[in-house]
Amino acid sequence: MMVEKGEEDIMFKKILVPLDGSEASTRALHTAVEMAQVHGSELYLVYVVSVDLFENYEIPDGRTDKEKAVEMTRYTDFADAYKHESLTEVFKEYKTGQGMQFLGDVKATIPEGIKVECSIEVGVPKEAILAVAKKEDTDLIVMGRQGMSAVKRIFVGSVTTYVMANAECPVLVVK
């Protein structure tokens, strides 16, 4: 006799997986996929375009942001940089486009039968992950742990540590 799982029997209905392209986040994704297959869970993949990338990027001053954006086209593939008023906007659009491509590629690798949703967020990664977890009412966050030294973790902190300390749902950290 075969027993069907009812929705109320699913331990983790929705699993959030923050991805950044690192080996650690790839391992977390593999773990989340296995869990989704076992528990019949849905996956919610999020890629955060970090605002830190924009705030810490500098080109020697003396030019407007628009001139800086045009200068950047010499070194990158920002196709329409000259149309933007701000270098920050150029980077946001570029990194968001990269994130969309990345999530599309990742989603294509997920086995059929697993429901997958994707989201691109712009902000501080640790805060964005928690905001998505709350907004999407996730039951579990599965994320990788970067190989940060204990000393660096003390002074800088880590996204994973922050999420573990502040999430309203369980967090599974994959090494």
LINBEL-V446417 format. One record per residue. N is the residue number from 1. NEAR is the number of other C-alpha atoms within 8 Angstrom. Layout:
BEGIN
((N:NEAR) (N:NEAR))
END
This chain:
BEGIN
((1:2) (2:3) (3:4) (4:4) (5:6) (6:6) (7:6) (8:5) (9:6) (10:11) (11:6) (12:10) (13:12) (14:12) (15:16) (16:14) (17:14) (18:13) (19:13) (20:7) (21:7) (22:7) (23:6) (24:12) (25:14) (26:11) (27:11) (28:15) (29:12) (30:8) (31:10) (32:12) (33:10) (34:8) (35:10) (36:14) (37:9) (38:7) (39:10) (40:10) (41:15) (42:12) (43:15) (44:12) (45:13) (46:14) (47:12) (48:16) (49:14) (50:10) (51:9) (52:8) (53:7) (54:10) (55:7) (56:6) (57:6) (58:4) (59:5) (60:5) (61:5) (62:4) (63:8) (64:7) (65:9) (66:14) (67:9) (68:11) (69:14) (70:10) (71:8) (72:10) (73:11) (74:7) (75:6) (76:6) (77:6) (78:9) (79:5) (80:6) (81:13) (82:8) (83:6) (84:11) (85:7) (86:9) (87:12) (88:8) (89:9) (90:12) (91:9) (92:11) (93:8) (94:9) (95:9) (96:11) (97:8) (98:8) (99:12) (100:9) (101:8) (102:9) (103:12) (104:8) (105:8) (106:8) (107:8) (108:6) (109:6) (110:9) (111:5) (112:5) (113:4) (114:12) (115:8) (116:10) (117:8) (118:8) (119:8) (120:11) (121:9) (122:11) (123:11) (124:11) (125:10) (126:10) (127:8) (128:12) (129:12) (130:11) (131:8) (132:8) (133:12) (134:9) (135:6) (136:6) (137:7) (138:12) (139:11) (140:12) (141:14) (142:16) (143:16) (144:13) (145:10) (146:6) (147:4) (148:7) (149:6) (150:6) (151:6) (152:9) (153:10) (154:7) (155:6) (156:6) (157:9) (158:8) (159:8) (160:11) (161:8) (162:10) (163:12) (164:9) (165:6) (166:7) (167:10) (168:5) (169:8) (170:9) (171:11) (172:8) (173:10) (174:11) (175:8))
END
